[in-house]
Amino acid sequence: MKDTGGPAFPAHPSALGDHDGMTLRDYFAANAMQAFAKNVGWESDRIWFEDIAKAAYRMADAMLKARNQ
């Protein structure tokens, strides 16, 4: 299982019920995706969207690895 980094915005357990919200990995990936998309552009061919998403999670995984060193 991938290291998710835990919740990005921790809250008291009762505040979210059974859901922990966005993980730190998802938060990192979302921010990386925005930077990648800015360079490629949202109006580009949609074939890039899957590549951008995969690259964003690779960046997030690298960020989590660096964070844990």
Protein Blocks (a to p, Z undefined) as FASTA:
>chain_A
ZZehiafbdcdfklnomagbjafklmmmmmmmmmmmmmnopkbcfklmmmmmmmmmmmmm
mmmmmmmZZ
